[in-house]
Amino acid sequence: MSYSPSIYRFAEGSGAPVPLDMDVVRAVLDPYDVGDRSLTAMEDGRLQCWVRAADGSEAEIFVDEAGIQVERPHSGSGVFAIVAELASRLDAVIFEPREDVFLCGTEAHAHLPADMREEVVLIEMTGEAVEAALIGPRPL
């Protein structure tokens, strides 16, 4: 079954996501983008890219100023490390829609709305931790 975790940024306790820093998004994604570069930037400012990590794990990523959608991330901590780096550098949260769970690191936690602070799952923003939180630990 496919799933699509999302990344959102909150500020000063606001209940609505705030715009992302697209320069940070591009800096994180560009080294991993293996798609057609001419299709990456849309006319309306949205980004669409296919990322591949060193371990071969991949995901299709869609970005607009409100959030990032990670489509069908392959199992492998490499692609989840990219997701973790995005969330960490943006001080953002990762939303897992199947379980209705928000994940974040300690830096992003302070920016969340009060009710979300009680519900969010604090994790270390590493590929391994994000992968384990989203899909469970990998068997040995």
Secondary structure, DSSP 8 states (H G I E B T S, - for coil): -----EEEE--TT-SS-----HHHHHHHHGGGB-S-HHHHB-TTS-EEEEEE-TTS-EEEEEEETTEEEEES--SSHHHHHHHHHHHHHHTEEEEETTTTEEEE-HHHHTTS-HHHHHH-EE---SHHHHHHHHH-----
